[in-house]
């Protein structure tokens, strides 16, 4: 099927969008920027996603075709200044559906999310780093968009809080032949105790033999286990959060699964997830060249999560409502 990407005229005139991930450069035509800030109301509890105007892209894809999607300049901020304690939970997402607006077939992964609390007055805005691979369930036409929802326990007794997505949010798409996607399935999550390291989100990726470079990314949805937390146990009042480190490890392998050379590791990212911050999506990227594989044809990619101090930290698994992935990864090969 011939690929067709439908974008607003302004987007076509904007030229190529470039995203750099640990030295890897991707190009794609972006969706049009939001023409004006998008204001919306914070709810007491997480409710229905709100689609950000101007960020939708529509395209044709053959069954099984993979599209790498990523966000740019996707942020949220309060319209009026918030005081200490006015913490706002925020979930940003890439979400896809059939082009006519109907949902994808039941059980089909439809997007991924990035989540964290805004903690004022030290934080005045949050910017999400969303990336995900859409796999077309059948030959057809599809629409993907950026969405957001904000929620807080401060919405009580008639109080209202207005947030806004500043102008300029973009969603971009590009298809690469040797792209793979994986998600930490429900029941596979774990809680990482202080002083220990978890190895999770494993997948064996085969980059294209004709490409010079490839990237592996592993994005983890993490939450600190505060004392009395309803989502994970082991937290005490002796700590006020979790300090964690995350990184990607790629073990080169032969097609029969045997080891092939030493493990390759990506940069270590450090996260301070306080009780007020509550949760944080930890994005991790490893860029490799074909030469670094030394003749090996595959890599076994894993995510490492080390709890360096504080309460236990939970690695979320499965999908949120709407079949939107929590902890997930992908491999993308290309020629630099």
N, C-alpha and C positions, 0 to 999 in steps of 0.2 A: 504494500500500500504506500502510495506517495505521501510523505509527511507534509502536513500543513499546519503552520502555526498562525493563529489569529491574534493580533495585537492591535491596540489603538494606534492611530496614525502618529501620535506624539511619541509613542514608544519606538516605532520604526525609525523615526528621525533621530532618536537619542543615540543610536549606534550600539556598539558592542558593550556589554557589561563584563567586567573582569573581576573574578574572585580569586584571591590567592590563599591557598591553604598550605602552610608549611613548605613553601617553595613551588607548589603546583599551581599552575595558572589555567583557569577554565574560562572560556568565552561563550556568551550566549546573548541573544537579544532579550532585553528586559521587558517586563510589563511596564505600562506607563506609571509614573509616579503619582501618588495621591495629590490631586490638585490643591487640596486644602486640608488642614488638620481634621482628623476624624474624632469628634468627641463622643463619649459614651458613659453610661452610668455604672458605678460599682454596685454589685449586688451583695446581699448578705452571704449567700452561698454560691459556689460555682454553678453557673447556669448555662444557657445556650451560647455557643460561640457566635460572635459577631464578625461577619466578613468585612474586611477592610476595603472600602471602595477604591477602584482603580488598580487593584492588584491581581485580578483574575486573568488567567491565560487559558485559551482553548486550543486544542490540537488534536489531530488524528493520530492514532497509533495502532499498529498491528498487535494481535494477541501475543503476549509475552514480551513485547517491546519495553525496554527500561528507559526511564527518563530521570536524569539527575535534576533535582529541584533544590533551589536555595534562596534564602531571603537576603535582603540588603536594606540597611537603614530602617529596620523594623523595631520601633521603640514605643514605649508608653510613658506618660508623665501625668502628674496631677495638674488640673487646670488651676486650682488654688493651692497655696502652700499647706503642707500637712505638718502636724506636730509630732514629736516623739511619741511612739506608741500607736500611731495611726498606720500600722503596717497593712499593706495591700498585697494580697495574693494575685499573681498574674500567670495565666497560661496562654502562650502564643502557639500557633499551629499552622502547618501546611495541611490543607485538606483538599481531597479530590473527589469528584463525583462524575456521573455521566454528563455530557454537555447539555442535556435537556433538564438538568437539575435533579434527576432521580438518583438515589444512592447506588453505589456499586453493589454487586451481588453480595449476599449475606456471607460474612466471614472473610471478605476481602479487606486486606489492610488498606486504609484510606488516607493515611497521613502520619505525621509525627508531631510531637509537641516539645516545647521548651518552657520550663516553669521556674519561677523564683518569686519570693516576696520582695516588694519594695519597702525599704526600712528608712523612713525619714527620721530626723532631718538630714542625716548624712548622705542619703541617696535622694536625688531629685528626679531620676529617670532610670529606666531599665531598657537595654537593647538586647534583643534575642539573636541568636545565631542558629538558624534553622537550616537543616539540610536533610534530604530524604530522597529515596529512589522509588518512584511510582512504577509499578508493573501493570501493564494493561491486561485486564482479565479476558478481553476478547477484542477482535477488530472493532474499532469504533471511534467516537469522538468524545473527548473528555475535557473537563474544566477543573483547574486547580486554583486555589486562592489562599491568601494569608488571612488568618482569623485570630481573634483575641477575646478573652474574657477576664474580668477582674472582680475580685470578691474580698470581703473583709468582715470581721466580727464587729467593726465600728459602725456598720450600717444597722442602727437600732434607734428606736424612739424618734423616728422621723428624720434622722440625719441622712444627708445625701453627700456623695463624693463623685465628682466628675473627673474622668481620665480622658486622655486624648492620645491618638497615634499621630505624631507630627507628620507633616507633609514629606513625601519622598520615599515612603516604603515601597519596595519592589520585590517581585518574585521572578526568578529566572529559571529557564529550563534548557537542558541540552542532552541529546542522546549519544551515548558512547557504546560501542558494540560489546566490549568485555566488561560489563557492569554486573555486580552481584549485590544483593541486599539480604540482611539477616536481622532478626529481632529476638530479644531475650523473651522466650515464651513464658506464658503464665505458669507459675509453679517453679520457675527456675531462678527466681530472685533469691537474695540472701541478705543477711545483716552482718556487717563486718565489725568485729569487736576492736576496741582500742589495742594498738600494737600489733595488729594482724593485717595480712594482705589477702584479698580475694582475687581469684582468676576466673573470669566469666566471659560470656558473649563470644564463645569460640566458633570459628568458621574457617573452613579451608577454601582459600580464594586462588583462582587460576587467572593471572593476568594474560592479556593477549601476547603471543610470542612475537608479534610484529611491532609492538609499541615499545618505546624507550623508557617510559616512566609509568608509575602508578601510585595511587594513594589508598590508604586504608584509614577510614575514620570509625571511631567508636564513641558514641554519645550516650552518657549514662544519666538517668534520672535518679538523683540522690536526695535523701531526707535524713536529717539528724533525728535520733531517737530521744526526744526530750523525756524527762520524767513524766510518767503517766500518759505517754503518747498512745493514741488509739491505733496507730499503724505499725508500730514496732516496739519491742520491749527491751529492757536492759538499761534504760536511761536513768540517771539519778540527778539530784539537785547539786551534786558536787561539781557538775560541769554545766556550762551554759551554751553548749553546742559541740560541733565536731570539726576538727581540722583533718582534711583528707588530701591525698595525692592520687592522681590518676594518670595512666599512660597506656599506649598501645604497644603490644609485643607481637612480632611477626617471626615465626619459626619457619625457615625455608624447608620444603619437603619435596620428595620425589613422588611421582604418581602413585606408587604403591604405599605411600604413607610414611616411608622411612625418612629419618632426619637427613638433612642436606645442608651442612654448614651451621654456623652459630646463629643464635637468636638475634634479631634486630629490634631495637627499642626506640620509641619515639620520645619526644620531649616530655618531661614531667610537669603537669599542671597542679597547682595547689589551690585548695578551696577552703575558705573559712565559713562554715555553715552554722551560724548562730541560731539560737532558739527563735529569735525574731526573724531571721532569714528563712528558716524552716526547711526549705528545699531549694535545690540548685541543679540545673542541667549542666553536667561537666562534659565539654566538648574536647575530643582528643583526635589528633591527626598524625599519621606517619607517612612521609613521602619517601619512596624508594625508586631507584633506577634499576633497569634490567641488569646492568653490570653488577650491581650489588648482590644479585642472586647467585652469581658465579655458576651458572648452568642449571640451577634448581628451577623447577617449573611452577611450583606452588608455594604459598605461605599459609601457615596455620595462624590466623589472627586471633588474639585474645585481648581482653580489657583487664588491666590491673587496677585495683582499688585498694589503697593502703590507708588505714585509719591511724594517723600519727598521734592524735590526742583527742580527749573528750569522750562524749557518749558514743555508743554504736551508731553506725550509719547504714541506712537501708538502701539497697539497690532495687529499684522498682522494676517489675517485669510485666509482661503482657501488654494489654492495650487499655487506654482510657475509653470513655464513651465515644461512639462513632468509629470504633476500631482504629484509633489513633495510637501509634506506637510510643512506648515509653523509652526503654533502653534499646538502642538499635545501632547498626553499623552498615558499612558498604565498602566495596572495593571498586575502584575506577581506574582503568588503564588508558593511556593516551600517548601520543608522540609529542614531545616538547619542541 
